[in-house]
Structure formats: structure tokens, C-alpha cells
Amino acid sequence: MNPNASDVFFNIDAYWFLFCKDELLVVKNEKKNRILSTYDIKRLANQPTNIQSIGLFRDLECFIGTISNDNIPEGFSFTKVRPLYGNIEDDCFWCACRAFHISTWLKSNTFCGCCKGVMKMSSIELALKCTDCGHLVYPRISPAIIVAVTKGDQLLLAHSGRFLPNRYGVIAGFVEPGETLEDCVKRELMEEVGVEVHKIKYFASQPWPFPDSLMVAFTAEALTKEITIDNQEILAAGWFYADNLPDISDKPSVGRSLIDWFIKTHPIK
């Protein structure tokens, strides 16, 4: 779509995901926020630019775009996407995650990495195409594993420097070239906490576009229990019973789902 969409695009019912830097414009509500509709767009003093269609949601077309954060009417607010969970309908949250992922990808690929030409959206697929050399760039998706490791009735949890103070979570890490997902599980656990595992089983997957991850969750059983932290990624780690867990991550992360699985399947006797 043309970066400066004509008025015809504002005359169809649609959902709009408008970003200023990395914040999404939403309509504030007493109970829950909501995603902008075409009606809301018409109320804005500043019209969006860099508009792109990203598909359908609830049978309506979805657009992403950019907008300045000045002259925003009362009842509208900019917010980070991640804290929207619980403050917006669940399916709207995940659609906003998709919009954020694509918006971030577009901002990162204005010019061709091969010849420095201008990148334009393909008319036939979700890809950017160089107007000079024809090089195609697809949205970046970075696979990462996240794993709940058990030893008897205990769960391995660790504190990373990226976490809030005193918050713990399950081990996670990015897949490296040439690795299977299972290889990555074994390597990350050995590198970060020095624990050897087996019986690796798939649990679930979840897009996590902060900025571009696909989290693939597993469960595993520990062959060794002694912990040796790397003091780089991991600052502290330990084994915990279900009734004595430290401060843990909140929903909607699949990491929290793994911990909830542990609590359900390893009840205190």
C-alpha cells in the first residue's frame, strides 16, 4: 500500500495499530483498553503515515502505521504492547503483538542490506523487496527454547540480570546455527547452570515479538543436580518445591505456563 494512504482507506471498517516509536496508540476504557477502529482514526488531528495492511482480524482488515504523539485527543493513550496483557481482550493482545513485530521489522529494513537501495513492500507476500537489486527480506523470526527442568518434586529456576530484582524464571536461550531445538536445550542448561538433562519433551510454542522471538517450550528431567551458574546470563539459581517458589514471571509468557504446569503436576503431598 502507498505509504500515504488516500482517504479511501479510512472509509472501510478496519482495525488500526498505530505506533510512535515502540508505543501503540489505544483507546482508553474504564475496564479495558481497545484497539483503534476506523471511526477512531477520523477523530485524530494527525493522520497516520507508513500504512501497511497485515491481514485480517475478526474478519476485518488490519493496518499498521506510524503517528506522532502530539495533539492526541482525550480518551486515547500511548502504551507499550507487553503491559497491555490483561488490560485488553486476549485476542487483541496477540494481534497487537503481530502488529508490533511487523512494525519493528519494517523500521529495521528501510534500506537494502546488499546494495543500500530502498525497500518496498511486496504486492504478493509479506516481504520487502529492494527496488534496485530485487533482494527479498522476510520478517525476522528468532527461534528460542525455554525449558522447565525437574528433579523429582523440584523445579529449576534461575535469576537473570535481565529480570526484575529477586525474580526467577525457567531457563531460556536462542538457537544457534546448526542446532536442533533439543541440542539447544542441552547446551543452554549446561552453559548457564551446569545441569545435564534428558527426556526432553515438547510443551508449547508462543510468538514473543520483543523484538522477534518464537519461544519453543519444553520440559526435561535433570540427570545431575549440582548447579554451577555462569555469572554472566545467570546470577543465581536453585531447586524449588511447588509450595516454596520465589517471585516468578507473570502471565502471559509461556515461561509462566511451564511453571504453572509444574505446580499442577507436582502437587505438595
Backbone as a ProteinNet text record, in pm:
[ID]
protein_1_A
[PRIMARY]
MNPNASDVFFNIDAYWFLFCKDELLVVKNEKKNRILSTYDIKRLANQPTNIQSIGLFRDLECFIGTISNDNIPEGFSFTKVRPLYGNIEDDCFWCACRAFHISTWLKSNTFCGCCKGVMKMSSIELALKCTDCGHLVYPRISPAIIVAVTKGDQLLLAHSGRFLPNRYGVIAGFVEPGETLEDCVKRELMEEVGVEVHKIKYFASQPWPFPDSLMVAFTAEALTKEITIDNQEILAAGWFYADNLPDISDKPSVGRSLIDWFIKTHPIK
[TERTIARY]
84	0	87.4	41.6	114	135.5	257.6	284.3	191.7	145.3	47.4	-87.1	-161	-285.4	-386.4	-460.3	-564.8	-685.2	-780.5	-895.5	-976.7	-965.3	-1044.5	-1017.3	-895.7	-860.8	-920.6	-966.4	-1029.7	-1181.6	-1230.9	-1375.3	-1419.3	-1331.6	-1369.7	-1351.9	-1437.7	-1422.7	-1293.9	-1210.4	-1080.8	-1028.9	-929.8	-855.6	-723.9	-681.5	-561.4	-464.4	-339.5	-232.5	-128.2	-136.9	-53.6	53.3	178.7	291	362.2	405.8	500.9	621.8	730.4	847.9	802.4	806.4	765.3	639.8	561.4	438.1	315.9	213.6	91.2	-16.6	-87.9	-198.8	-324.8	-387.7	-510.5	-616.3	-739	-848.5	-861.2	-854.6	-862.8	-1007.1	-1019.6	-1151.7	-1146.1	-1258.7	-1259	-1219.2	-1260	-1230.1	-1111	-1117.5	-1008.6	-987.2	-863.4	-833.9	-884.9	-890.5	-928.4	-846.3	-840.2	-767.4	-847.5	-777.8	-843.9	-923.2	-1037.2	-1117.4	-1102.9	-1159.2	-1155	-1225.3	-1332.9	-1402.4	-1307.7	-1224.6	-1129.8	-1026.1	-983.2	-883.3	-933.2	-1060.3	-1117.3	-1121.2	-1108.1	-1110.4	-971.9	-869.1	-733.3	-698.6	-630.4	-586.6	-476	-386.3	-277.8	-313.5	-302.3	-335.2	-212.3	-232.7	-118.9	-47.1	79.6	160.5	224	294.8	361.7	264.5	148.5	41.3	64.2	44.2	52.9	-58.1	-111.6	-207.7	-131.3	-179.3	-113	-209.6	-321.2	-414.1	-543.1	-617.1	-749.5	-748.6	-836	-860.3	-1008.8	-1074.2	-1220	-1290.9	-1239.4	-1296.2	-1283.2	-1206.2	-1181.6	-1032.9	-1003.2	-864.1	-792.3	-664.6	-581.6	-474	-454.3	-349.7	-253.3	-126.5	-28.4	18.6	71.4	121.5	192.1	242.3	308.8	230.7	244.2	174.1	252.3	246.1	315.8	236.5	304.5	237.9	187.8	175.8	119.9	-25.2	-101.1	-242	-326.7	-296.5	-377.2	-501.7	-621.7	-744.1	-759.3	-841.8	-873.2	-938.7	-903.1	-956.6	-863.2	-754	-652.3	-525.8	-445.4	-322.7	-220.5	-92.5	15.8	61.6	90.9	135.1	228.9	318.5	396.9	301.7	338	248.5	243.7	358.5	362.8	273.6	271.9	186	36.8	0.9	-140.4	-209.6	-131.4	-194.9	-273.8	-398.7	-486.9	-562.8	-515.6	-583.4	-647	-653.8	-715.4	-760.9	-855.6	-900.4	-783.7	-782.6	-666.8	-633.2	-734.9	-703.6	-654.3	-699.7	-647.9	-502.2	-467.2	-327.9	-236	-272.9	-186	-182.2	-291.7	-289.1	-198.6	-201.1	-111.5	34.1	61.1	197.2	242.6	153.7	187.4	214.6	129.7	147.2	280.4	315.7	441.6	561.3	552.8	660.5	684.1	575.8	589.4	634.7	581.7	621.2	770.1	820.5	962.8	1047.8	1002.9	1074.1	1081.1	972.4	970.9	1068.1	1069.8	1159.8	1306.3	1333.4	1471.6	1520.3	1432.4	1470.5	1427.1	1456.8	1424.1	1508	1634.6	1726.5	1780.1	1815.9	1865.6	2002.2	2020	2147	2251.5	2207.7	2301.5	2354.8	2263.8	2307.2	2268.5	2201.4	2157.9	2041.2	1974.9	1856.9	1738.9	1632.6	1511.6	1428.1	1380.9	1297	1149.5	1073.1	929.1	856.8	736.1	657.8	618.2	635.6	593.4	441.8	391.5	246.9	187.7	273.5	222.6	250.4	334.1	364.8	415.8	423.9	474.1	626.4	677	820.4	850.5	972.1	1021.5	1114	1101.4	1181.8	1258.6	1387.7	1471.5	1431.3	1411.6	1371.5	1485.8	1611	1726.7	1771.1	1804	1860	1761	1642	1541.2	1556.9	1651.9	1674	1547.8	1509	1390.2	1429.3	1354.8	1373.9	1239.3	1236.5	1115.5	1124.1	1009.5	1014.7	1107.3	1191.8	1286.4	1213.7	1237.7	1184.8	1302	1329.5	1444.1	1396.2	1420.3	1373.6	1454.3	1384.8	1448.7	1379.8	1456.6	1396.4	1372.6	1278.1	1255.2	1211.8	1267.7	1252.6	1232.7	1136.5	1114.8	1187.4	1290.3	1370	1331.4	1296.2	1257.2	1357	1365.1	1440.9	1356.1	1285.9	1189.7	1076.3	1053.6	945.9	995.4	1111.9	1167	1183.4	1173.5	1185.9	1309	1383.4	1499.7	1456	1487.5	1457.5	1584	1593.9	1714.5	1678.9	1770.8	1756.7	1857.4	1808	1892	1904.6	2013	2031	1928.1	1858	1753	1621.4	1608.8	1484.1	1473.4	1353.4	1334.5	1410.7	1446.8	1519.9	1444.6	1517.7	1465.1	1363	1345.7	1251.7	1324.9	1258.5	1315.1	1227.6	1288.5	1215.4	1286.6	1228.4	1290.8	1399.1	1484.5	1597.9	1551.3	1608.8	1575.3	1701.2	1697.8	1812.1	1785.1	1861.3	1840.8	1910.3	1846.2	1900.5	2016.1	2123.9	2239.2	2238.1	2309.2	2313.4	2360.2	2290.2	2326.9	2270.1	2199.4	2143.8	2001	1964.9	1824.8	1774.9	1645.1	1589.7	1634.3	1637.7	1679.9	1827.1	1911.2	2051.9	2064.5	1981.3	1985.2	1946.6	1845.2	1805.4	1924.1	1991.5	2104.7	2218.6	2250.8	2362.1	2335	2215.5	2184.6	2189.7	2137.2	2137.9	2279.4	2359.6	2497.6	2577.2	2559	2633.4	2592.2	2463	2414.9	2412.1	2379.4	2369.8	2445.2	2508.9	2588.6	2509.7	2383.6	2296.7	2276.6	2293.2	2272.2	2129.1	2061.4	1920.6	1896.8	1781.5	1733.4	1581	1519	1372.6	1312.5	1367	1321.2	1192	1086.4	955.7	901	843	780.1	660.9	644.7	534.7	439.2	491.6	407.4	500.3	440.6	517.8	439.3	511.5	447.2	527.4	462.2	532.7	562	678.8	718.5	796.3	723.6	785.2	853.1	936.9	1004.1	1155.4	1217.1	1151	1100.1	1154.5	1120.1	1135	1110.1	1133.6	1012.5	1041.9	942.9	990.3	918.8	958.5	902.4	991.9	951.5	980.3	874	885.7	896.1	977.2	998.3	994.1	973.9	1000.9	1117.7	1191.9	1305.5	1331.1	1398.9	1437.7	1588.9	1631.1	1773.8	1841.3	1959.4	2044.3	2140.4	2171.8	2258.8	2189.2	2223.3	2153.9	2242.7	2372	2462.5	2454.1	2446	2431.8	2562.3	2603.5	2719.1	2678.4	2648.6	2599.4	2713.3	2679.2	2783.5	2822.8	2741.5	2767.8	2770.2	2715.6	2700.1	2551.9	2494.7	2349.3	2274.9	2324.5	2255.8	2334	2263.6	2325.7	2296.6	2187.5	2152.4	2058.8	2060.3	1972.7	1956.2	1846.3	1822.1	1707.8	1689.5	1580.2	1470.2	1344.9	1233.4	1116.6	1052.4	928.3	810.7	699.7	583.9	527.2	546.2	491.9	594.3	708.8	812.1	881.2	801.2	856	895.6	1000	1035.6	940.3	968.3	891.2	910.6	800	808.3	740.5	771.6	717.2	567	502	357.1	315.3	186.2	132.5	143.1	145.4	104.3	219	336.3	450.4	437.4	492.3	492.2	582.4	677.3	758.5	673.9	578.2	486.9	398.3	359.6	278.9	354.7	485.3	567.1	568.2	579.7	579.2	443	334.8	200.8	184.4	242.4	239.7	308.4	423.5	496.4	412.2	350.3	267.8	153.1	93	-21.9	19.4	134.5	176.3	265.4	308.1	392.3	332.1	209.3	143.3	217.2	206	267	188.4	258.9	193.9	162.3
-119.1	0	124	226.8	353.3	404.5	449.1	496.4	606.8	689.8	793.8	754	675.8	620	729.6	712.9	809.2	785.3	877.6	871.4	744.4	674.6	555.1	451.6	448.2	350.5	385.6	508.8	548.7	538.2	478.3	463.4	318.5	230.6	91	55.5	-34	-79.6	-159.6	-123	-188	-164.5	-244.3	-222.8	-154.8	-64.5	14.1	0.8	-29.4	-39.9	66.1	178.8	294.8	311.4	323.5	329.2	463.9	508.8	619.1	560.8	546.9	473	329.8	286.2	148.9	143.3	251	254.5	253.9	182.9	164.8	261.1	321.5	410.2	326.3	340	266.3	363.2	316.1	391.2	346.6	442.3	409.7	377.3	286.6	244.6	223.5	239.6	222.1	80.8	-18.2	-157.4	-209.6	-198.2	-246.8	-151	-141.9	-63.9	-138.1	-66.8	-133.7	-79.9	-162.1	-126.2	-22.9	63.9	168.6	110.9	171.8	141.5	255.5	238.3	345.1	470	452.5	566.6	647.5	577.5	646.6	723.7	666	731.1	867.9	876.3	1001	1109.9	1071	1167.7	1226.5	1168.9	1213	1337.2	1431.3	1552.3	1518.8	1428.9	1385.8	1251.4	1242	1117.5	1027.6	896.5	803.4	803.6	766.1	750.7	611.9	579	448.4	333.1	344.1	246.4	119.6	5.1	-125	-214.7	-297.1	-399.3	-520.4	-581.3	-701.4	-819.7	-812.2	-924.7	-896.2	-1002.5	-991.4	-1028.1	-963.5	-994.8	-976.4	-1081.6	-1078.6	-1039.1	-1089.3	-1067.7	-923.5	-841.2	-704.9	-688.2	-600.8	-577.2	-503.4	-534	-467.6	-385.7	-264.6	-177.7	-141.7	-130.5	-71.2	59.7	145.6	273.2	347.4	464	548.5	678.2	737.6	862.3	938.7	1069.1	1149	1145.6	1176.9	1169.7	1304.6	1402.9	1531.7	1542.9	1627	1652.5	1525.8	1438.3	1317.2	1352.7	1321.7	1360.6	1290.7	1347.2	1284.3	1148.4	1052.1	917.3	824.6	879.7	799.7	798.7	695.6	687.3	599.6	635.2	550.9	457.5	334.4	235.6	135.2	77.7	-35.8	-153.1	-240	-350.7	-454.8	-492.9	-603.6	-580.6	-461.1	-440.3	-438.5	-443.1	-445.1	-573.7	-681.1	-808.3	-794	-836.5	-821.8	-691.1	-594.6	-465.1	-447.2	-556.7	-558	-701.2	-721.2	-857.4	-941.9	-1069.3	-1154.5	-1164.6	-1185.3	-1199	-1067.5	-955	-824.6	-808.4	-860.4	-852	-924.5	-1045.2	-1121.7	-1062.3	-1000.3	-930.3	-807.4	-739.9	-626	-670.5	-790.3	-844.5	-864.6	-919.8	-937.9	-802.5	-705	-571.5	-510.3	-527.8	-474.5	-541.4	-672.6	-747.8	-695.7	-682.3	-637.7	-492.7	-408.9	-268.2	-253.4	-330.4	-326.4	-373.6	-478.6	-530.3	-425.5	-356.4	-254.4	-141.1	-97.5	12.2	-27.6	-157	-204.8	-234.8	-225.9	-264.1	-159.4	-34.2	73.5	63.8	20.8	11.9	-129.7	-162.7	-295.8	-320.2	-437.1	-472.6	-515.9	-537	-577.8	-460.2	-369.3	-259.7	-120.7	-114.6	11.2	76.5	0.4	52	62.4	127.7	145.7	17.7	-23.9	-143.4	-104.8	-181.4	-160.5	-291.5	-279.5	-398.7	-470.7	-602.7	-684.4	-682.8	-691.1	-691.6	-832	-934.8	-1072.3	-1152.6	-1102.4	-1176.7	-1081.2	-1130.9	-1049.7	-1047.1	-957.4	-945.1	-805.8	-761.9	-637.2	-669.7	-590	-613.9	-487.7	-504.8	-391	-340.1	-210.2	-151.3	-147.8	-171.4	-169.2	-309.8	-394.7	-526.5	-640.7	-614.1	-718.2	-809.1	-779.5	-861.9	-863.8	-985.3	-1001.9	-1018.2	-953.8	-968	-1002.6	-1114.6	-1157.9	-1118.7	-1111.7	-1077.5	-1171.9	-1114.3	-1194	-1265.1	-1395.3	-1473.4	-1548.9	-1521.7	-1580.1	-1690.1	-1817.9	-1926.5	-1933	-1956.4	-1969	-2079.5	-2149	-2252.3	-2194.7	-2253.7	-2222.7	-2353.4	-2386.9	-2523.6	-2528	-2612.3	-2642	-2772	-2763.9	-2880.8	-2924.5	-3051.4	-3104.3	-3209.7	-3222.6	-3329.6	-3376	-3488.9	-3531.8	-3431.5	-3380.5	-3283.7	-3140.1	-3114.6	-2979.3	-2927.2	-2796.3	-2726.7	-2636.6	-2636.8	-2549.6	-2410.3	-2310.2	-2170.9	-2087.5	-1983.8	-1901.2	-1753.7	-1672.5	-1526.3	-1471.9	-1399.3	-1337.6	-1188.5	-1132.6	-989.2	-908.6	-973.4	-904.4	-897.4	-978.3	-985.2	-869.4	-852.2	-762	-816.2	-731.5	-779.5	-892.8	-999.7	-1115.8	-1198.1	-1170	-1250.6	-1367.8	-1483.1	-1605.2	-1657	-1735	-1795.9	-1921.1	-1987.9	-2105.8	-2063	-2156.6	-2127.6	-2111.4	-2012.8	-1988.9	-1946.9	-1962.3	-1919.9	-1935.2	-1863.7	-1864.9	-1984.5	-2035.8	-2146.2	-2095	-2171.5	-2134.1	-2208.9	-2157.5	-2224.7	-2369.6	-2458.8	-2599.4	-2681.2	-2616.4	-2687.1	-2732.9	-2847.6	-2881.3	-2810	-2805.9	-2745.1	-2821.9	-2955.8	-3037	-3013.3	-2997.3	-2965.1	-2833.3	-2738.6	-2607	-2617	-2697.8	-2718.5	-2768	-2871.1	-2929.8	-2829.4	-2758	-2662.9	-2548.9	-2490	-2375.1	-2412.7	-2528.9	-2569.9	-2597.4	-2656.7	-2683.3	-2553.4	-2461.9	-2336.1	-2246.7	-2238.2	-2138.3	-2187.3	-2316.1	-2366.1	-2497	-2551.7	-2672.4	-2797.7	-2802	-2917.3	-2997.4	-3129.5	-3219.3	-3272.5	-3279.2	-3319.5	-3428.8	-3496.1	-3592.7	-3589.7	-3680.2	-3687.5	-3550.8	-3491.2	-3360.2	-3377.6	-3307.6	-3320.1	-3182.5	-3177.1	-3051.5	-3017.6	-2888.9	-2842.8	-2750.1	-2644.6	-2546.9	-2448.6	-2361.4	-2253	-2123.8	-2013.5	-1883.3	-1775.7	-1696.2	-1580	-1480.6	-1422.7	-1325.4	-1214.8	-1117.5	-1019.3	-903.1	-932.7	-825.6	-842.9	-838.2	-787	-890.9	-1015.2	-1101.5	-1250.8	-1291.7	-1431.1	-1520.2	-1648.3	-1754.6	-1847	-1848.3	-1929.1	-2070.3	-2169.4	-2310.1	-2373	-2414.4	-2457.6	-2609.6	-2652.2	-2794.4	-2821.5	-2947.9	-2996.6	-3094.1	-3111.5	-3203.5	-3248	-3361	-3411.5	-3400.8	-3362.1	-3344.1	-3477.8	-3496.4	-3610.9	-3577.9	-3449.5	-3402	-3289.4	-3272.1	-3171.9	-3055.2	-3075.4	-2967.9	-2852.5	-2731.1	-2611.2	-2532.7	-2494.8	-2405.8	-2293.1	-2176.3	-2065.6	-2001.3	-1941.4	-1881.6	-1741.3	-1679.4	-1543.1	-1438.7	-1472.2	-1375.8	-1360.7	-1464.6	-1464.4	-1486.3	-1580.5	-1622.2	-1575.2	-1510	-1458	-1543.6	-1622.1	-1711.5	-1818.9	-1935.8	-2045.2	-2142.6	-2218.3	-2315.9	-2408.4	-2509.4	-2605.4	-2568.1	-2568.9	-2521	-2619.4	-2636.7	-2712.3	-2621.6	-2683.2	-2606.7	-2513.2	-2546.1	-2460.6	-2361.4	-2351.5	-2260.4	-2190.4	-2145.1	-2080.1	-1935.3	-1885.5	-1743.8	-1657.6	-1529.4	-1440.1	-1486.7	-1512.6	-1567.4	-1473.8	-1496.1	-1411.3	-1423.4	-1316.3	-1318.5	-1363.8	-1385.2	-1422.1	-1301.9	-1317.7	-1434.9	-1518.8	-1510.3	-1577.9	-1728.8	-1798.1	-1943.4	-1993	-1909.3	-1944.1	-1960.5	-1871.9	-1885.1	-2008.8	-2040	-2160.4	-2286	-2287.4	-2401.5	-2415	-2303.4	-2307.4	-2353.5	-2305.6	-2349.3	-2499.5	-2549.8	-2693.8	-2769.7	-2720.1	-2785.3	-2788.9	-2677.2	-2670.9	-2770.9	-2783.3	-2873.9	-3020.3	-3051.1	-3191.6	-3237.7	-3146.8	-3183.4	-3124.5	-3167.2	-3111.8	-3151.3	-3065.7	-3093.8	-3204	-3303.2	-3418	-3387.3
0	0	0	-64.6	-67.4	74.5	110.8	246.5	291.7	200.5	235.2	176.5	254.1	202.6	175.5	68.4	35.9	125.5	119.9	209.2	194	81.1	61.7	169.5	223.2	325.3	461	475.5	600.2	592	485.6	467.7	470.9	521.3	540.3	687.3	736.2	874.2	886.1	981.1	996.5	1137.1	1174	1298	1264.2	1353.1	1327.6	1444.2	1410.7	1508.4	1473.6	1543.5	1512.6	1620.3	1576	1668.2	1660.6	1776.6	1786.7	1857.1	1782.1	1830.3	1860.2	1984.8	2013.6	2100.4	2097.8	2176.5	2084.6	2127.8	2049.9	2099.7	2006.9	2041	2060.1	2176.9	2207	2258.5	2260.7	2321.6	2466.1	2556.6	2698.6	2736.2	2831.2	2876.3	3026.6	3093.5	3238.6	3278.3	3199.3	3233.1	3154.8	3021.6	2937.3	2822	2777.3	2658.2	2535.3	2423.8	2299.4	2183.3	2077.3	1956.9	1878.2	1807.3	1729.9	1612.8	1586.2	1468.2	1368.1	1250.2	1150.2	1202	1277.8	1337.7	1425.6	1504	1591.2	1510.8	1398.1	1314.2	1267.6	1234.9	1185.3	1291.7	1419.2	1528.5	1556.2	1495.9	1523.8	1442.6	1507	1436.6	1337.7	1376.6	1288.8	1226.4	1096.6	1028.4	1019.5	1023.1	1019.2	884.7	890.1	769.1	770.6	663	650.5	674.2	614	637.7	557	624.1	558.9	611.9	524.9	567	617.3	727.6	781	789.7	715.8	714.5	787.2	816.8	876.1	1024.2	1098.3	1238.6	1263.5	1311.9	1330.8	1201.8	1090.2	956.1	907	975.9	930.5	900	804.5	768.8	881.8	896.5	996.8	927.6	977.5	925.5	1037.6	1002.1	1092.8	1030.9	1115.1	1066	1176.9	1145	1244.3	1260.4	1378.7	1406.3	1511.7	1507.6	1608.2	1738.8	1847.4	1977.9	2027.7	1936.6	1977.9	1929.8	1995.6	1960.4	1966.2	2061.7	2078.8	2160.5	2109.6	2180.3	2314.8	2398.7	2526.7	2500.9	2580.9	2562.9	2488.1	2433.9	2365.4	2451.1	2433.7	2512.1	2440.3	2453.2	2403.6	2514.2	2477.8	2575.6	2511	2590.5	2544.9	2521.1	2428.4	2395.2	2506.6	2559	2655.3	2777.6	2840	2956.6	2924.4	2794.7	2758.6	2800	2819.8	2854.6	2984.8	2981.4	3096.7	3095.3	3015	3002.7	2866.1	2790.9	2659.7	2634.4	2545	2517.1	2467.9	2507.8	2481.9	2333.9	2249.1	2106.5	2047.6	2102.2	2058.5	2099	2216.8	2261	2163.9	2123.5	2035.1	1895.2	1852.6	1724.6	1733.7	1847.3	1868.1	1868.4	1920.9	1917.4	1773.5	1689.6	1547.9	1482.6	1511.4	1453.9	1496.9	1624.1	1675.2	1608	1590.7	1525.5	1383.6	1307.3	1168.5	1161.4	1250.2	1252.4	1281.6	1378	1411.3	1294.6	1227	1109	998.2	972.9	868.6	900.3	1026	1064.4	1050.7	1067.8	1063.8	923	825.1	688.8	587	616.6	523.6	396.5	413.6	300.1	285.3	164.4	130.6	194	253.8	313.2	210.9	85.4	-19.6	-100.4	-139.1	-227.7	-177.1	-61.3	0.6	-73.3	-160.9	-228.4	-134	-179.8	-99.4	-102.6	14.6	25.3	18.5	-57.8	-69.3	-40.5	14.3	44.8	-82.8	-82	-194.8	-206.5	-329.1	-352.5	-345.1	-332.4	-336.8	-210.4	-119.2	2.8	108.8	231	341.5	333.5	253	230	178.1	201.2	144.6	27.8	-78.9	-199	-233.5	-260.6	-297.8	-435.6	-447.1	-575.5	-675.6	-629	-719	-760.2	-660.8	-694	-679.7	-624.6	-612.2	-492.4	-404.4	-284.4	-198.2	-150.7	-67.7	78.2	166	309.8	373.1	446.1	514.8	662.8	731	873.6	949.4	1030.2	1107.8	1221.1	1234	1345.3	1406.7	1532.7	1601.1	1696	1662.2	1749.7	1878.7	1987.2	2117.9	2196	2278.4	2363.4	2502	2572.8	2712.9	2777	2892.5	2942	3092.9	3133.5	3275	3306.4	3389.4	3426.7	3567.7	3581	3711.4	3757.6	3887.8	3952.7	4069.4	4049	4149.4	4159.1	4280.1	4302.5	4304.9	4247	4246.3	4103.7	4091.8	3964.2	3967	3857.3	3844.8	3800.1	3880.4	3846.9	3862.8	3782.5	3783.2	3777.5	3827.2	3821	3721.8	3622.5	3520.8	3548.1	3501.3	3515	3439.3	3345.2	3269.1	3345.8	3452.3	3527.9	3627.2	3679.4	3792.3	3913	4007.9	4126.4	4195.8	4226.9	4300.4	4222.7	4094.3	4014.1	3950.6	3949.8	3894.3	3781.4	3693.3	3583.7	3535.6	3439	3381.2	3281.5	3247.4	3159.3	3014.7	2944.3	2803.9	2729.7	2597.5	2518.3	2370.5	2289.4	2144.9	2080	1976.4	1899	1812.5	1808.2	1727.7	1594.4	1493	1362.1	1375	1306	1305.9	1420.1	1514.1	1629.1	1604	1662.6	1678.7	1804	1820.7	1941.4	2066.1	2053.8	2167.7	2201.4	2097.9	2121.5	2197	2159.6	2224	2371.1	2401.4	2540.7	2622.1	2572.5	2645	2660.9	2553.2	2558.9	2655.2	2645.7	2731.1	2879	2913.3	3053.4	3102.5	3018.1	3057.5	3069.4	2973.8	2976.1	3092.2	3119.5	3214.4	3358.1	3378.8	3516.4	3539	3434.3	3450.6	3479.9	3435.6	3462.5	3334.1	3344.2	3231.1	3236.3	3119.7	3117.2	3014	3029.7	2931.1	2933	2858.7	2847.7	2812.9	2709.8	2664.3	2585.7	2626.5	2562.5	2524.6	2404.9	2359.3	2448.5	2478.7	2563.9	2489.2	2430.2	2359.1	2288.5	2207.9	2145.9	2156	2143.6	2159.4	2086.9	2002.8	1947.3	2059.1	2054.2	2156.9	2086.7	2031.8	1940.3	2009.9	2108.6	2182	2173.3	2051.4	1931.2	1831.2	1827.6	1713.9	1744	1866.3	1903.6	1875.6	1856.8	1864.5	1974.8	2086.8	2200.9	2184.9	2192.7	2184.2	2320.1	2388.4	2527.7	2537.8	2632.9	2658.7	2808.8	2842.8	2976.2	2965.8	3074	3074.3	3217.8	3230	3360.8	3376.4	3495.3	3521.3	3549.9	3491.1	3522.6	3635.8	3647.9	3755.8	3830.3	3956.3	4037.1	4077.9	4079.6	4118.8	4019.8	4070.6	3987.7	3987.6	3868.5	3852	3758.8	3814.8	3732.8	3655.5	3541.2	3457	3501	3588	3637.3	3526.4	3411.7	3303	3272	3210.9	3187.5	3319.2	3400.2	3522	3644.4	3738.2	3859.2	3981.3	3975.4	4086.4	4032	4092.8	4050.1	4164.6	4162.5	4268	4233.1	4317.6	4303.1	4402	4355.1	4437	4433.4	4550.6	4558.7	4520.4	4484.3	4436.6	4542.8	4670.7	4777	4829.9	4763	4811.2	4695	4598.9	4480.5	4511.4	4448.8	4462.7	4379.8	4372.6	4285.4	4140.9	4069	3933.6	3834.4	3706.2	3599.6	3593.9	3549.4	3538.9	3399.6	3383.5	3253.3	3161.1	3028.3	2951	2898.2	2952.9	2893.1	2903.5	2804.3	2807.5	2920.2	2962.1	3077.3	3202.1	3220.8	3334.7	3317.9	3194.7	3170.4	3210.4	3185.3	3227.2	3379.7	3448.8	3595.3	3646.7	3584.4	3623.8	3600.6	3489.7	3462.5	3575.2	3619.4	3728.7	3856.1	3889.5	4011.5	4003.3	3886	3869.3	3873.3	3815.6	3805.1	3919.1	4004.1	4117.9	4245.7	4280	4399	4526.7	4626.2	4755.2	4824.7	4873.3	4938.3	5084
[MASK]
+++++++++++++++++++++++++++++++++++++++++++++++++++++++++++++++++++++++++++++++++++++++++++++++++++++++++++++++++++++++++++++++++++++++++++++++++++++++++++++++++++++++++++++++++++++++++++++++++++++++++++++++++++++++++++++++++++++++++++++++++++++++++++++++++++++++++++++

